[in-house]
Amino acid sequence: YKLQDWVASTLGQQHPVCTDAAHRFGLVHRLDRFTSGALVCATTYRGFYLAELQFTTRRVKKIYVALCHGKLAEQPRFIEAPLAGERQPDGSWKSWVDENGRTALSEVLQVLHLRS
């Protein structure tokens, strides 16, 4: 049972884009495909194209929350580097720092410190 099958059977009756293979069943984006990443699924053709435009023009801001072992500095830390990447044979994406890559900026911020 594939994700697009679930989308088509669950949403397709009320949202035609969700049964349209030419429009990836309304699936616009999947964060971290090989983990439990979030999905962006359009329920209209207009929504599909508008969301595609936002991702294509890199106007989408992605925020991740992580649980870390140890202690981070309380002040924000910024990591900026040019990244390149390529699709792997298993379908995953591998990125690395490359002086000819696109600039990527990450902010690391401690939100909460849990004491043991």
Phi and psi restraints in degrees (range 20) as a CNS / XPLOR table:
assign (resid 1 and name C) (resid 2 and name N)
       (resid 2 and name CA) (resid 2 and name C) 1.0 -96.8 20.0 2
assign (resid 2 and name N) (resid 2 and name CA)
       (resid 2 and name C) (resid 3 and name N) 1.0 160.1 20.0 2
assign (resid 2 and name C) (resid 3 and name N)
       (resid 3 and name CA) (resid 3 and name C) 1.0 -55.8 20.0 2
assign (resid 3 and name N) (resid 3 and name CA)
       (resid 3 and name C) (resid 4 and name N) 1.0 -45.0 20.0 2
assign (resid 3 and name C) (resid 4 and name N)
       (resid 4 and name CA) (resid 4 and name C) 1.0 -64.3 20.0 2
assign (resid 4 and name N) (resid 4 and name CA)
       (resid 4 and name C) (resid 5 and name N) 1.0 -29.8 20.0 2
assign (resid 4 and name C) (resid 5 and name N)
       (resid 5 and name CA) (resid 5 and name C) 1.0 -65.6 20.0 2
assign (resid 5 and name N) (resid 5 and name CA)
       (resid 5 and name C) (resid 6 and name N) 1.0 -42.9 20.0 2
assign (resid 5 and name C) (resid 6 and name N)
       (resid 6 and name CA) (resid 6 and name C) 1.0 -63.9 20.0 2
assign (resid 6 and name N) (resid 6 and name CA)
       (resid 6 and name C) (resid 7 and name N) 1.0 -45.5 20.0 2
assign (resid 6 and name C) (resid 7 and name N)
       (resid 7 and name CA) (resid 7 and name C) 1.0 -59.2 20.0 2
assign (resid 7 and name N) (resid 7 and name CA)
       (resid 7 and name C) (resid 8 and name N) 1.0 -47.7 20.0 2
assign (resid 7 and name C) (resid 8 and name N)
       (resid 8 and name CA) (resid 8 and name C) 1.0 -61.3 20.0 2
assign (resid 8 and name N) (resid 8 and name CA)
       (resid 8 and name C) (resid 9 and name N) 1.0 -44.6 20.0 2
assign (resid 8 and name C) (resid 9 and name N)
       (resid 9 and name CA) (resid 9 and name C) 1.0 -74.9 20.0 2
assign (resid 9 and name N) (resid 9 and name CA)
       (resid 9 and name C) (resid 10 and name N) 1.0 -31.5 20.0 2
assign (resid 9 and name C) (resid 10 and name N)
       (resid 10 and name CA) (resid 10 and name C) 1.0 -86.7 20.0 2
assign (resid 10 and name N) (resid 10 and name CA)
       (resid 10 and name C) (resid 11 and name N) 1.0 -39.8 20.0 2
assign (resid 10 and name C) (resid 11 and name N)
       (resid 11 and name CA) (resid 11 and name C) 1.0 -110.6 20.0 2
assign (resid 11 and name N) (resid 11 and name CA)
       (resid 11 and name C) (resid 12 and name N) 1.0 -18.1 20.0 2
assign (resid 11 and name C) (resid 12 and name N)
       (resid 12 and name CA) (resid 12 and name C) 1.0 -60.3 20.0 2
assign (resid 12 and name N) (resid 12 and name CA)
       (resid 12 and name C) (resid 13 and name N) 1.0 -34.6 20.0 2
assign (resid 12 and name C) (resid 13 and name N)
       (resid 13 and name CA) (resid 13 and name C) 1.0 -64.1 20.0 2
assign (resid 13 and name N) (resid 13 and name CA)
       (resid 13 and name C) (resid 14 and name N) 1.0 -35.5 20.0 2
assign (resid 13 and name C) (resid 14 and name N)
       (resid 14 and name CA) (resid 14 and name C) 1.0 -98.4 20.0 2
assign (resid 14 and name N) (resid 14 and name CA)
       (resid 14 and name C) (resid 15 and name N) 1.0 -17.1 20.0 2
assign (resid 14 and name C) (resid 15 and name N)
       (resid 15 and name CA) (resid 15 and name C) 1.0 -132.8 20.0 2
assign (resid 15 and name N) (resid 15 and name CA)
       (resid 15 and name C) (resid 16 and name N) 1.0 93.8 20.0 2
assign (resid 15 and name C) (resid 16 and name N)
       (resid 16 and name CA) (resid 16 and name C) 1.0 -53.8 20.0 2
assign (resid 16 and name N) (resid 16 and name CA)
       (resid 16 and name C) (resid 17 and name N) 1.0 -33.3 20.0 2
assign (resid 16 and name C) (resid 17 and name N)
       (resid 17 and name CA) (resid 17 and name C) 1.0 -60.0 20.0 2
assign (resid 17 and name N) (resid 17 and name CA)
       (resid 17 and name C) (resid 18 and name N) 1.0 -25.6 20.0 2
assign (resid 17 and name C) (resid 18 and name N)
       (resid 18 and name CA) (resid 18 and name C) 1.0 -76.6 20.0 2
assign (resid 18 and name N) (resid 18 and name CA)
       (resid 18 and name C) (resid 19 and name N) 1.0 -4.5 20.0 2
assign (resid 18 and name C) (resid 19 and name N)
       (resid 19 and name CA) (resid 19 and name C) 1.0 -113.3 20.0 2
assign (resid 19 and name N) (resid 19 and name CA)
       (resid 19 and name C) (resid 20 and name N) 1.0 3.4 20.0 2
assign (resid 19 and name C) (resid 20 and name N)
       (resid 20 and name CA) (resid 20 and name C) 1.0 -95.7 20.0 2
assign (resid 20 and name N) (resid 20 and name CA)
       (resid 20 and name C) (resid 21 and name N) 1.0 104.0 20.0 2
assign (resid 20 and name C) (resid 21 and name N)
       (resid 21 and name CA) (resid 21 and name C) 1.0 -62.1 20.0 2
assign (resid 21 and name N) (resid 21 and name CA)
       (resid 21 and name C) (resid 22 and name N) 1.0 -32.4 20.0 2
assign (resid 21 and name C) (resid 22 and name N)
       (resid 22 and name CA) (resid 22 and name C) 1.0 -64.7 20.0 2
assign (resid 22 and name N) (resid 22 and name CA)
       (resid 22 and name C) (resid 23 and name N) 1.0 -20.8 20.0 2
assign (resid 22 and name C) (resid 23 and name N)
       (resid 23 and name CA) (resid 23 and name C) 1.0 -114.3 20.0 2
assign (resid 23 and name N) (resid 23 and name CA)
       (resid 23 and name C) (resid 24 and name N) 1.0 30.5 20.0 2
assign (resid 23 and name C) (resid 24 and name N)
       (resid 24 and name CA) (resid 24 and name C) 1.0 48.9 20.0 2
assign (resid 24 and name N) (resid 24 and name CA)
       (resid 24 and name C) (resid 25 and name N) 1.0 36.3 20.0 2
assign (resid 24 and name C) (resid 25 and name N)
       (resid 25 and name CA) (resid 25 and name C) 1.0 57.7 20.0 2
assign (resid 25 and name N) (resid 25 and name CA)
       (resid 25 and name C) (resid 26 and name N) 1.0 27.6 20.0 2
assign (resid 25 and name C) (resid 26 and name N)
       (resid 26 and name CA) (resid 26 and name C) 1.0 82.3 20.0 2
assign (resid 26 and name N) (resid 26 and name CA)
       (resid 26 and name C) (resid 27 and name N) 1.0 -3.8 20.0 2
assign (resid 26 and name C) (resid 27 and name N)
       (resid 27 and name CA) (resid 27 and name C) 1.0 -76.7 20.0 2
assign (resid 27 and name N) (resid 27 and name CA)
       (resid 27 and name C) (resid 28 and name N) 1.0 108.4 20.0 2
assign (resid 27 and name C) (resid 28 and name N)
       (resid 28 and name CA) (resid 28 and name C) 1.0 -85.9 20.0 2
assign (resid 28 and name N) (resid 28 and name CA)
       (resid 28 and name C) (resid 29 and name N) 1.0 -43.9 20.0 2
assign (resid 28 and name C) (resid 29 and name N)
       (resid 29 and name CA) (resid 29 and name C) 1.0 -158.2 20.0 2
assign (resid 29 and name N) (resid 29 and name CA)
       (resid 29 and name C) (resid 30 and name N) 1.0 146.9 20.0 2
assign (resid 29 and name C) (resid 30 and name N)
       (resid 30 and name CA) (resid 30 and name C) 1.0 -131.1 20.0 2
assign (resid 30 and name N) (resid 30 and name CA)
       (resid 30 and name C) (resid 31 and name N) 1.0 115.8 20.0 2
assign (resid 30 and name C) (resid 31 and name N)
       (resid 31 and name CA) (resid 31 and name C) 1.0 -75.2 20.0 2
assign (resid 31 and name N) (resid 31 and name CA)
       (resid 31 and name C) (resid 32 and name N) 1.0 134.2 20.0 2
assign (resid 31 and name C) (resid 32 and name N)
       (resid 32 and name CA) (resid 32 and name C) 1.0 49.3 20.0 2
assign (resid 32 and name N) (resid 32 and name CA)
       (resid 32 and name C) (resid 33 and name N) 1.0 65.1 20.0 2
assign (resid 32 and name C) (resid 33 and name N)
       (resid 33 and name CA) (resid 33 and name C) 1.0 -49.3 20.0 2
assign (resid 33 and name N) (resid 33 and name CA)
       (resid 33 and name C) (resid 34 and name N) 1.0 -37.7 20.0 2
assign (resid 33 and name C) (resid 34 and name N)
       (resid 34 and name CA) (resid 34 and name C) 1.0 -94.9 20.0 2
assign (resid 34 and name N) (resid 34 and name CA)
       (resid 34 and name C) (resid 35 and name N) 1.0 17.0 20.0 2
assign (resid 34 and name C) (resid 35 and name N)
       (resid 35 and name CA) (resid 35 and name C) 1.0 -126.4 20.0 2
assign (resid 35 and name N) (resid 35 and name CA)
       (resid 35 and name C) (resid 36 and name N) 1.0 -159.5 20.0 2
assign (resid 35 and name C) (resid 36 and name N)
       (resid 36 and name CA) (resid 36 and name C) 1.0 -93.4 20.0 2
assign (resid 36 and name N) (resid 36 and name CA)
       (resid 36 and name C) (resid 37 and name N) 1.0 38.5 20.0 2
assign (resid 36 and name C) (resid 37 and name N)
       (resid 37 and name CA) (resid 37 and name C) 1.0 -61.5 20.0 2
assign (resid 37 and name N) (resid 37 and name CA)
       (resid 37 and name C) (resid 38 and name N) 1.0 158.8 20.0 2
assign (resid 37 and name C) (resid 38 and name N)
       (resid 38 and name CA) (resid 38 and name C) 1.0 -72.4 20.0 2
assign (resid 38 and name N) (resid 38 and name CA)
       (resid 38 and name C) (resid 39 and name N) 1.0 156.2 20.0 2
assign (resid 38 and name C) (resid 39 and name N)
       (resid 39 and name CA) (resid 39 and name C) 1.0 -114.3 20.0 2
assign (resid 39 and name N) (resid 39 and name CA)
       (resid 39 and name C) (resid 40 and name N) 1.0 149.1 20.0 2
assign (resid 39 and name C) (resid 40 and name N)
       (resid 40 and name CA) (resid 40 and name C) 1.0 -117.3 20.0 2
assign (resid 40 and name N) (resid 40 and name CA)
       (resid 40 and name C) (resid 41 and name N) 1.0 115.4 20.0 2
assign (resid 40 and name C) (resid 41 and name N)
       (resid 41 and name CA) (resid 41 and name C) 1.0 -125.9 20.0 2
assign (resid 41 and name N) (resid 41 and name CA)
       (resid 41 and name C) (resid 42 and name N) 1.0 122.1 20.0 2
assign (resid 41 and name C) (resid 42 and name N)
       (resid 42 and name CA) (resid 42 and name C) 1.0 -81.2 20.0 2
assign (resid 42 and name N) (resid 42 and name CA)
       (resid 42 and name C) (resid 43 and name N) 1.0 148.9 20.0 2
assign (resid 42 and name C) (resid 43 and name N)
       (resid 43 and name CA) (resid 43 and name C) 1.0 -112.1 20.0 2
assign (resid 43 and name N) (resid 43 and name CA)
       (resid 43 and name C) (resid 44 and name N) 1.0 -0.4 20.0 2
assign (resid 43 and name C) (resid 44 and name N)
       (resid 44 and name CA) (resid 44 and name C) 1.0 -137.6 20.0 2
assign (resid 44 and name N) (resid 44 and name CA)
       (resid 44 and name C) (resid 45 and name N) 1.0 158.8 20.0 2
assign (resid 44 and name C) (resid 45 and name N)
       (resid 45 and name CA) (resid 45 and name C) 1.0 -65.1 20.0 2
assign (resid 45 and name N) (resid 45 and name CA)
       (resid 45 and name C) (resid 46 and name N) 1.0 -39.8 20.0 2
assign (resid 45 and name C) (resid 46 and name N)
       (resid 46 and name CA) (resid 46 and name C) 1.0 -60.2 20.0 2
assign (resid 46 and name N) (resid 46 and name CA)
       (resid 46 and name C) (resid 47 and name N) 1.0 -46.5 20.0 2
assign (resid 46 and name C) (resid 47 and name N)
       (resid 47 and name CA) (resid 47 and name C) 1.0 -61.5 20.0 2
assign (resid 47 and name N) (resid 47 and name CA)
       (resid 47 and name C) (resid 48 and name N) 1.0 -38.0 20.0 2
assign (resid 47 and name C) (resid 48 and name N)
       (resid 48 and name CA) (resid 48 and name C) 1.0 -60.2 20.0 2
assign (resid 48 and name N) (resid 48 and name CA)
       (resid 48 and name C) (resid 49 and name N) 1.0 -50.5 20.0 2
assign (resid 48 and name C) (resid 49 and name N)
       (resid 49 and name CA) (resid 49 and name C) 1.0 -68.6 20.0 2
assign (resid 49 and name N) (resid 49 and name CA)
       (resid 49 and name C) (resid 50 and name N) 1.0 -37.4 20.0 2
assign (resid 49 and name C) (resid 50 and name N)
       (resid 50 and name CA) (resid 50 and name C) 1.0 -66.3 20.0 2
assign (resid 50 and name N) (resid 50 and name CA)
       (resid 50 and name C) (resid 51 and name N) 1.0 -41.1 20.0 2
assign (resid 50 and name C) (resid 51 and name N)
       (resid 51 and name CA) (resid 51 and name C) 1.0 -67.2 20.0 2
assign (resid 51 and name N) (resid 51 and name CA)
       (resid 51 and name C) (resid 52 and name N) 1.0 -42.2 20.0 2
assign (resid 51 and name C) (resid 52 and name N)
       (resid 52 and name CA) (resid 52 and name C) 1.0 -56.1 20.0 2
assign (resid 52 and name N) (resid 52 and name CA)
       (resid 52 and name C) (resid 53 and name N) 1.0 -43.9 20.0 2
assign (resid 52 and name C) (resid 53 and name N)
       (resid 53 and name CA) (resid 53 and name C) 1.0 -61.6 20.0 2
assign (resid 53 and name N) (resid 53 and name CA)
       (resid 53 and name C) (resid 54 and name N) 1.0 -42.8 20.0 2
assign (resid 53 and name C) (resid 54 and name N)
       (resid 54 and name CA) (resid 54 and name C) 1.0 -61.5 20.0 2
assign (resid 54 and name N) (resid 54 and name CA)
       (resid 54 and name C) (resid 55 and name N) 1.0 -43.3 20.0 2
assign (resid 54 and name C) (resid 55 and name N)
       (resid 55 and name CA) (resid 55 and name C) 1.0 -70.6 20.0 2
assign (resid 55 and name N) (resid 55 and name CA)
       (resid 55 and name C) (resid 56 and name N) 1.0 -41.7 20.0 2
assign (resid 55 and name C) (resid 56 and name N)
       (resid 56 and name CA) (resid 56 and name C) 1.0 -62.9 20.0 2
assign (resid 56 and name N) (resid 56 and name CA)
       (resid 56 and name C) (resid 57 and name N) 1.0 -38.9 20.0 2
assign (resid 56 and name C) (resid 57 and name N)
       (resid 57 and name CA) (resid 57 and name C) 1.0 -88.8 20.0 2
assign (resid 57 and name N) (resid 57 and name CA)
       (resid 57 and name C) (resid 58 and name N) 1.0 8.2 20.0 2
assign (resid 57 and name C) (resid 58 and name N)
       (resid 58 and name CA) (resid 58 and name C) 1.0 57.7 20.0 2
assign (resid 58 and name N) (resid 58 and name CA)
       (resid 58 and name C) (resid 59 and name N) 1.0 40.5 20.0 2
assign (resid 58 and name C) (resid 59 and name N)
       (resid 59 and name CA) (resid 59 and name C) 1.0 -97.1 20.0 2
assign (resid 59 and name N) (resid 59 and name CA)
       (resid 59 and name C) (resid 60 and name N) 1.0 0.0 20.0 2
assign (resid 59 and name C) (resid 60 and name N)
       (resid 60 and name CA) (resid 60 and name C) 1.0 -88.4 20.0 2
assign (resid 60 and name N) (resid 60 and name CA)
       (resid 60 and name C) (resid 61 and name N) 1.0 128.6 20.0 2
assign (resid 60 and name C) (resid 61 and name N)
       (resid 61 and name CA) (resid 61 and name C) 1.0 -99.8 20.0 2
assign (resid 61 and name N) (resid 61 and name CA)
       (resid 61 and name C) (resid 62 and name N) 1.0 121.1 20.0 2
assign (resid 61 and name C) (resid 62 and name N)
       (resid 62 and name CA) (resid 62 and name C) 1.0 -101.6 20.0 2
assign (resid 62 and name N) (resid 62 and name CA)
       (resid 62 and name C) (resid 63 and name N) 1.0 130.5 20.0 2
assign (resid 62 and name C) (resid 63 and name N)
       (resid 63 and name CA) (resid 63 and name C) 1.0 -119.9 20.0 2
assign (resid 63 and name N) (resid 63 and name CA)
       (resid 63 and name C) (resid 64 and name N) 1.0 126.5 20.0 2
assign (resid 63 and name C) (resid 64 and name N)
       (resid 64 and name CA) (resid 64 and name C) 1.0 -114.6 20.0 2
assign (resid 64 and name N) (resid 64 and name CA)
       (resid 64 and name C) (resid 65 and name N) 1.0 145.5 20.0 2
assign (resid 64 and name C) (resid 65 and name N)
       (resid 65 and name CA) (resid 65 and name C) 1.0 -118.2 20.0 2
assign (resid 65 and name N) (resid 65 and name CA)
       (resid 65 and name C) (resid 66 and name N) 1.0 130.3 20.0 2
assign (resid 65 and name C) (resid 66 and name N)
       (resid 66 and name CA) (resid 66 and name C) 1.0 -129.8 20.0 2
assign (resid 66 and name N) (resid 66 and name CA)
       (resid 66 and name C) (resid 67 and name N) 1.0 146.9 20.0 2
assign (resid 66 and name C) (resid 67 and name N)
       (resid 67 and name CA) (resid 67 and name C) 1.0 -99.4 20.0 2
assign (resid 67 and name N) (resid 67 and name CA)
       (resid 67 and name C) (resid 68 and name N) 1.0 121.0 20.0 2
assign (resid 67 and name C) (resid 68 and name N)
       (resid 68 and name CA) (resid 68 and name C) 1.0 -114.8 20.0 2
assign (resid 68 and name N) (resid 68 and name CA)
       (resid 68 and name C) (resid 69 and name N) 1.0 151.5 20.0 2
assign (resid 68 and name C) (resid 69 and name N)
       (resid 69 and name CA) (resid 69 and name C) 1.0 -94.2 20.0 2
assign (resid 69 and name N) (resid 69 and name CA)
       (resid 69 and name C) (resid 70 and name N) 1.0 133.4 20.0 2
assign (resid 69 and name C) (resid 70 and name N)
       (resid 70 and name CA) (resid 70 and name C) 1.0 104.5 20.0 2
assign (resid 70 and name N) (resid 70 and name CA)
       (resid 70 and name C) (resid 71 and name N) 1.0 -164.8 20.0 2
assign (resid 70 and name C) (resid 71 and name N)
       (resid 71 and name CA) (resid 71 and name C) 1.0 -126.3 20.0 2
assign (resid 71 and name N) (resid 71 and name CA)
       (resid 71 and name C) (resid 72 and name N) 1.0 133.7 20.0 2
assign (resid 71 and name C) (resid 72 and name N)
       (resid 72 and name CA) (resid 72 and name C) 1.0 -96.8 20.0 2
assign (resid 72 and name N) (resid 72 and name CA)
       (resid 72 and name C) (resid 73 and name N) 1.0 155.7 20.0 2
assign (resid 72 and name C) (resid 73 and name N)
       (resid 73 and name CA) (resid 73 and name C) 1.0 -63.3 20.0 2
assign (resid 73 and name N) (resid 73 and name CA)
       (resid 73 and name C) (resid 74 and name N) 1.0 148.1 20.0 2
assign (resid 73 and name C) (resid 74 and name N)
       (resid 74 and name CA) (resid 74 and name C) 1.0 -73.0 20.0 2
assign (resid 74 and name N) (resid 74 and name CA)
       (resid 74 and name C) (resid 75 and name N) 1.0 -27.1 20.0 2
assign (resid 74 and name C) (resid 75 and name N)
       (resid 75 and name CA) (resid 75 and name C) 1.0 -82.0 20.0 2
assign (resid 75 and name N) (resid 75 and name CA)
       (resid 75 and name C) (resid 76 and name N) 1.0 148.4 20.0 2
assign (resid 75 and name C) (resid 76 and name N)
       (resid 76 and name CA) (resid 76 and name C) 1.0 -61.5 20.0 2
assign (resid 76 and name N) (resid 76 and name CA)
       (resid 76 and name C) (resid 77 and name N) 1.0 150.5 20.0 2
assign (resid 76 and name C) (resid 77 and name N)
       (resid 77 and name CA) (resid 77 and name C) 1.0 -126.2 20.0 2
assign (resid 77 and name N) (resid 77 and name CA)
       (resid 77 and name C) (resid 78 and name N) 1.0 136.0 20.0 2
assign (resid 77 and name C) (resid 78 and name N)
       (resid 78 and name CA) (resid 78 and name C) 1.0 -112.0 20.0 2
assign (resid 78 and name N) (resid 78 and name CA)
       (resid 78 and name C) (resid 79 and name N) 1.0 135.6 20.0 2
assign (resid 78 and name C) (resid 79 and name N)
       (resid 79 and name CA) (resid 79 and name C) 1.0 -118.6 20.0 2
assign (resid 79 and name N) (resid 79 and name CA)
       (resid 79 and name C) (resid 80 and name N) 1.0 118.1 20.0 2
assign (resid 79 and name C) (resid 80 and name N)
       (resid 80 and name CA) (resid 80 and name C) 1.0 -126.6 20.0 2
assign (resid 80 and name N) (resid 80 and name CA)
       (resid 80 and name C) (resid 81 and name N) 1.0 128.1 20.0 2
assign (resid 80 and name C) (resid 81 and name N)
       (resid 81 and name CA) (resid 81 and name C) 1.0 -158.3 20.0 2
assign (resid 81 and name N) (resid 81 and name CA)
       (resid 81 and name C) (resid 82 and name N) 1.0 150.1 20.0 2
assign (resid 81 and name C) (resid 82 and name N)
       (resid 82 and name CA) (resid 82 and name C) 1.0 -79.3 20.0 2
assign (resid 82 and name N) (resid 82 and name CA)
       (resid 82 and name C) (resid 83 and name N) 1.0 127.2 20.0 2
assign (resid 82 and name C) (resid 83 and name N)
       (resid 83 and name CA) (resid 83 and name C) 1.0 -114.5 20.0 2
assign (resid 83 and name N) (resid 83 and name CA)
       (resid 83 and name C) (resid 84 and name N) 1.0 139.9 20.0 2
assign (resid 83 and name C) (resid 84 and name N)
       (resid 84 and name CA) (resid 84 and name C) 1.0 -119.4 20.0 2
assign (resid 84 and name N) (resid 84 and name CA)
       (resid 84 and name C) (resid 85 and name N) 1.0 167.9 20.0 2
assign (resid 84 and name C) (resid 85 and name N)
       (resid 85 and name CA) (resid 85 and name C) 1.0 -169.8 20.0 2
assign (resid 85 and name N) (resid 85 and name CA)
       (resid 85 and name C) (resid 86 and name N) 1.0 170.0 20.0 2
assign (resid 85 and name C) (resid 86 and name N)
       (resid 86 and name CA) (resid 86 and name C) 1.0 -154.9 20.0 2
assign (resid 86 and name N) (resid 86 and name CA)
       (resid 86 and name C) (resid 87 and name N) 1.0 154.1 20.0 2
assign (resid 86 and name C) (resid 87 and name N)
       (resid 87 and name CA) (resid 87 and name C) 1.0 -72.8 20.0 2
assign (resid 87 and name N) (resid 87 and name CA)
       (resid 87 and name C) (resid 88 and name N) 1.0 136.4 20.0 2
assign (resid 87 and name C) (resid 88 and name N)
       (resid 88 and name CA) (resid 88 and name C) 1.0 -91.5 20.0 2
assign (resid 88 and name N) (resid 88 and name CA)
       (resid 88 and name C) (resid 89 and name N) 1.0 163.0 20.0 2
assign (resid 88 and name C) (resid 89 and name N)
       (resid 89 and name CA) (resid 89 and name C) 1.0 -56.3 20.0 2
assign (resid 89 and name N) (resid 89 and name CA)
       (resid 89 and name C) (resid 90 and name N) 1.0 -29.1 20.0 2
assign (resid 89 and name C) (resid 90 and name N)
       (resid 90 and name CA) (resid 90 and name C) 1.0 -83.7 20.0 2
assign (resid 90 and name N) (resid 90 and name CA)
       (resid 90 and name C) (resid 91 and name N) 1.0 1.7 20.0 2
assign (resid 90 and name C) (resid 91 and name N)
       (resid 91 and name CA) (resid 91 and name C) 1.0 95.2 20.0 2
assign (resid 91 and name N) (resid 91 and name CA)
       (resid 91 and name C) (resid 92 and name N) 1.0 -10.7 20.0 2
assign (resid 91 and name C) (resid 92 and name N)
       (resid 92 and name CA) (resid 92 and name C) 1.0 -76.1 20.0 2
assign (resid 92 and name N) (resid 92 and name CA)
       (resid 92 and name C) (resid 93 and name N) 1.0 170.3 20.0 2
assign (resid 92 and name C) (resid 93 and name N)
       (resid 93 and name CA) (resid 93 and name C) 1.0 -115.5 20.0 2
assign (resid 93 and name N) (resid 93 and name CA)
       (resid 93 and name C) (resid 94 and name N) 1.0 132.7 20.0 2
assign (resid 93 and name C) (resid 94 and name N)
       (resid 94 and name CA) (resid 94 and name C) 1.0 -116.3 20.0 2
assign (resid 94 and name N) (resid 94 and name CA)
       (resid 94 and name C) (resid 95 and name N) 1.0 129.5 20.0 2
assign (resid 94 and name C) (resid 95 and name N)
       (resid 95 and name CA) (resid 95 and name C) 1.0 -115.9 20.0 2
assign (resid 95 and name N) (resid 95 and name CA)
       (resid 95 and name C) (resid 96 and name N) 1.0 154.4 20.0 2
assign (resid 95 and name C) (resid 96 and name N)
       (resid 96 and name CA) (resid 96 and name C) 1.0 -152.9 20.0 2
assign (resid 96 and name N) (resid 96 and name CA)
       (resid 96 and name C) (resid 97 and name N) 1.0 159.8 20.0 2
assign (resid 96 and name C) (resid 97 and name N)
       (resid 97 and name CA) (resid 97 and name C) 1.0 -73.6 20.0 2
assign (resid 97 and name N) (resid 97 and name CA)
       (resid 97 and name C) (resid 98 and name N) 1.0 130.6 20.0 2
assign (resid 97 and name C) (resid 98 and name N)
       (resid 98 and name CA) (resid 98 and name C) 1.0 -148.1 20.0 2
assign (resid 98 and name N) (resid 98 and name CA)
       (resid 98 and name C) (resid 99 and name N) 1.0 126.8 20.0 2
assign (resid 98 and name C) (resid 99 and name N)
       (resid 99 and name CA) (resid 99 and name C) 1.0 -58.7 20.0 2
assign (resid 99 and name N) (resid 99 and name CA)
       (resid 99 and name C) (resid 100 and name N) 1.0 -20.0 20.0 2
assign (resid 99 and name C) (resid 100 and name N)
       (resid 100 and name CA) (resid 100 and name C) 1.0 -97.3 20.0 2
assign (resid 100 and name N) (resid 100 and name CA)
       (resid 100 and name C) (resid 101 and name N) 1.0 5.2 20.0 2
assign (resid 100 and name C) (resid 101 and name N)
       (resid 101 and name CA) (resid 101 and name C) 1.0 -81.5 20.0 2
assign (resid 101 and name N) (resid 101 and name CA)
       (resid 101 and name C) (resid 102 and name N) 1.0 178.7 20.0 2
assign (resid 101 and name C) (resid 102 and name N)
       (resid 102 and name CA) (resid 102 and name C) 1.0 -82.1 20.0 2
assign (resid 102 and name N) (resid 102 and name CA)
       (resid 102 and name C) (resid 103 and name N) 1.0 143.2 20.0 2
assign (resid 102 and name C) (resid 103 and name N)
       (resid 103 and name CA) (resid 103 and name C) 1.0 -66.7 20.0 2
assign (resid 103 and name N) (resid 103 and name CA)
       (resid 103 and name C) (resid 104 and name N) 1.0 132.3 20.0 2
assign (resid 103 and name C) (resid 104 and name N)
       (resid 104 and name CA) (resid 104 and name C) 1.0 -125.7 20.0 2
assign (resid 104 and name N) (resid 104 and name CA)
       (resid 104 and name C) (resid 105 and name N) 1.0 138.8 20.0 2
assign (resid 104 and name C) (resid 105 and name N)
       (resid 105 and name CA) (resid 105 and name C) 1.0 -126.6 20.0 2
assign (resid 105 and name N) (resid 105 and name CA)
       (resid 105 and name C) (resid 106 and name N) 1.0 127.3 20.0 2
assign (resid 105 and name C) (resid 106 and name N)
       (resid 106 and name CA) (resid 106 and name C) 1.0 -124.3 20.0 2
assign (resid 106 and name N) (resid 106 and name CA)
       (resid 106 and name C) (resid 107 and name N) 1.0 139.3 20.0 2
assign (resid 106 and name C) (resid 107 and name N)
       (resid 107 and name CA) (resid 107 and name C) 1.0 -111.0 20.0 2
assign (resid 107 and name N) (resid 107 and name CA)
       (resid 107 and name C) (resid 108 and name N) 1.0 129.5 20.0 2
assign (resid 107 and name C) (resid 108 and name N)
       (resid 108 and name CA) (resid 108 and name C) 1.0 -110.4 20.0 2
assign (resid 108 and name N) (resid 108 and name CA)
       (resid 108 and name C) (resid 109 and name N) 1.0 122.4 20.0 2
assign (resid 108 and name C) (resid 109 and name N)
       (resid 109 and name CA) (resid 109 and name C) 1.0 -138.1 20.0 2
assign (resid 109 and name N) (resid 109 and name CA)
       (resid 109 and name C) (resid 110 and name N) 1.0 128.2 20.0 2
assign (resid 109 and name C) (resid 110 and name N)
       (resid 110 and name CA) (resid 110 and name C) 1.0 -76.6 20.0 2
assign (resid 110 and name N) (resid 110 and name CA)
       (resid 110 and name C) (resid 111 and name N) 1.0 123.8 20.0 2
assign (resid 110 and name C) (resid 111 and name N)
       (resid 111 and name CA) (resid 111 and name C) 1.0 -98.2 20.0 2
assign (resid 111 and name N) (resid 111 and name CA)
       (resid 111 and name C) (resid 112 and name N) 1.0 -37.8 20.0 2
assign (resid 111 and name C) (resid 112 and name N)
       (resid 112 and name CA) (resid 112 and name C) 1.0 -154.3 20.0 2
assign (resid 112 and name N) (resid 112 and name CA)
       (resid 112 and name C) (resid 113 and name N) 1.0 141.3 20.0 2
assign (resid 112 and name C) (resid 113 and name N)
       (resid 113 and name CA) (resid 113 and name C) 1.0 -115.0 20.0 2
assign (resid 113 and name N) (resid 113 and name CA)
       (resid 113 and name C) (resid 114 and name N) 1.0 121.4 20.0 2
assign (resid 113 and name C) (resid 114 and name N)
       (resid 114 and name CA) (resid 114 and name C) 1.0 -92.7 20.0 2
assign (resid 114 and name N) (resid 114 and name CA)
       (resid 114 and name C) (resid 115 and name N) 1.0 129.1 20.0 2
assign (resid 114 and name C) (resid 115 and name N)
       (resid 115 and name CA) (resid 115 and name C) 1.0 -91.9 20.0 2
assign (resid 115 and name N) (resid 115 and name CA)
       (resid 115 and name C) (resid 116 and name N) 1.0 146.9 20.0 2
